[in-house]
Amino acid sequence: MKVFKFGGASLKDEKAIRNVASIIKKNAKENLWVVVSAMGGTTDLLERIIALSQAGKNFDTELHQLKQYHTTIAHQLLADTRAIDQILETFFDDLKNNALLTGDYDFVYDQVIGFGELLSSTIVHQYLNQEGVAAEWMDARNLIHTDSTFREGQIQWNETEKKIKAIRPHLKNTILTQGFIGYNEKKETVSLGREGSDFSAAIFGYCLHADSVTIWKDVPGVMSADPKRIPDAVVFDELPYKETAEMTYFGASVIHPKTVKPLANRGIPLVVKSFIDPSLPGTRIHECHIPNLPPLIVHKENQCLISCKVTDYTFINENHLGIIFRAIHQSGMHVNVMQNSAISFSFCVDYREHKVFQLIEALSKNFEVFYNTGLLLITVKNYDTKTFNKYRSEKGVILEQSSRAALQVLVKG
């Protein structure tokens, strides 16, 4: 059994879906488990719908735009559109009803956001069957069990593995399912975190004891930097699990941070390949040793620096740090870099507006709190003298942190 995962960029239009289908068709002689994301731009539009609804505003224009986008692609792909039209109509009725739910923002968010994956997987499934690929559609929410941490679901591994193992002996056709979503015990949709479809593929790979998991991207493999920022970035033929996990921790967007661990635990290779040119070998991530890796440079945008200053002229101590970290944990935020001085403690998180301001409000009960938004975090792993000096000298550096293995600088703008 092999697991393939296709992201939104590979499903953005009719031509892209035909290309994905051709990759699947070439590999369909093997047992395939295919995980798909929402089509390009869909998640952003769904987030817009959620925000409008939560603000009590009309979202009919955005809903129509989303429906038109999916319907047009389906009609371009399918000769007989009667079945897909009926399915899409039901999905969009359900989507609208869920968008009108009231209550906790994160709960409502998750009841809406997963429709992107449900829509894309349904259209791809119908097209594969039309093209002669015997594919079976499965709802990932019936397989992946989570707790009720909405927008950051924690996997209930025993229940998930038991469910997937139960269907494993009966798998004959290509399976098509969704990334990013699971169910809690109340059968409420819980998402696994933004860009979480990679993690879904790893969950399925782990539970299926897959031969490999392949993530299909618009790059030729894992690279030493974002080629849009650094044109001379190199492609790695192979990487160790540990090195890859550290890259994702620092914000490398090529793979979701939670993807590596379950695969490494079971010794399942992770392959990153190009859907633009499938003939390229890509990058194989497995247990290996590669000496003298070049510097790996990661840019992480939309960062927020929060600084907590004590107000009674005492120094920052362990009690203060405990208060700060409990607040961060309760907010569900993750620290990307941190630094302390005698009277203040600063840390950087992804800027998720409502969560950030909830966190600031909680911290303000004990500290004077300052924050900066719109920041860029640059991490240089395995730095050499040249890259160390170059990135320390970036304009607008407001925080610098270095260790034996990594340099991190937080930059304005």
C-alpha positions, 0 to 999 in steps of 0.5 A, a space after each residue: 500500500 502506498 499513500 499519495 497526497 495532493 495539495 490545493 495547488 495541484 487541484 486548482 483547475 480542470 487541467 491540474 486535476 487531469 494531471 493529478 488523475 494521470 499520476 494516479 492512473 499510472 500508479 493505480 496497479 498498486 494499492 493506492 490510498 489518495 489524500 486530497 486537500 481543498 482546491 486552490 484558494 478554497 480554504 481562504 474563501 471559506 475563511 472569508 465566509 466564516 468571518 462574515 457570518 460570525 460578524 453577522 454579515 451576508 456571505 451569499 456572494 462568496 458562497 456563490 463564488 465558491 459554488 460556481 468555481 467547483 461547479 465549473 470545474 466539475 462540468 469541464 471534467 465530467 461528461 455526465 454531470 447529473 450526479 455531481 450536481 446533486 452532490 454539490 447542491 447537498 454539500 452547499 446547503 450543508 455548508 451554508 447551514 453550518 456557516 450560520 451556526 452560533 457559538 465558539 468561533 473555533 467550533 464554527 470554523 471547523 464545521 465549515 472549513 472541511 467542506 473544501 476537502 469534501 468538495 475536491 475529493 468528490 469531484 476528483 473521485 467522479 472524474 477518476 471513475 469516468 477515466 476507468 480508475 476503480 476508486 472508492 470515496 471515503 469520508 476521512 472523518 469516519 476514520 480519523 478520531 480526534 479530541 475536541 481541540 477545534 482547529 488543532 485536533 489531537 489524534 486519538 491514535 488507538 481509535 484511529 488505528 483500530 478503525 483503519 486496520 478494520 478496513 485494511 483487509 478489504 481494500 481492493 480499489 484505489 481509495 480517495 479521501 480527504 486531508 485536514 479533517 477528523 471527527 470527535 466523539 460527538 461526530 463534530 468535525 475537527 480540523 488538524 491545523 492549517 495545511 494539515 493534509 500532509 499530517 493526514 497522509 502520515 496518519 493513514 500511512 502509519 495506520 496502514 503500515 504503508 510502503 511509503 507516503 508521497 507528497 506531491 508539490 509544485 517544487 522538485 523536492 525538499 530544497 535548502 530554501 524557498 526558490 522564490 526567495 533564493 533562486 540558487 537553492 538546491 534540491 536534496 536527494 535524501 534527508 534524515 527524518 530528524 533534519 526534516 522534522 527540525 526544518 518543519 519546526 522552524 517553519 519550512 512550509 514544504 511539509 506540515 510539522 506533524 508529518 514526520 514523527 508517525 512515519 519515522 516511528 514506523 520507518 516509513 519513507 516520506 517522498 516529496 515529488 513534483 506533480 509538474 514533472 513526475 519524472 523527477 526523483 524528488 527527495 526521499 526522507 528516511 533514516 540516513 546520515 548525510 554529513 556536511 549539509 548546506 545551510 537551510 534557510 526558512 522564512 516564516 511570515 505573519 509573525 507577532 512578537 509579544 513582550 511581557 514586562 514585570 511591573 514591580 521592579 523584580 526580575 523575571 523568574 521561574 514563577 513568571 515563566 510558569 504564568 506565561 507558558 500556562 497562558 500560551 498553552 491554554 491559548 493553543 498557540 505555539 512559540 517560534 522563538 523566545 528570549 528573556 532579559 532581566 525584567 521582560 520575556 519576549 516570544 514570537 507566535 504566528 499571528 492568528 488575530 483573535 487568539 493573539 488578543 485573547 492571549 495578550 488579555 490573559 497575560 495583561 493580568 500579570 504583566 505590562 504587555 507589548 506586541 508587534 505584528 507584520 514580522 518575518 522570522 528567518 531561521 538559518 539552520 546549519 549556518 556557516 560564517 557567510 550566512 551567519 553574518 549575512 542574516 544578522 545584518 538584515 535591515 530591521 532586525 528586532 530580535 536575534 537568537 543563535 545556538 550551535 545549530 541555528 540562527 534566528 532573526 525577527 525582522 520588521 516588514 
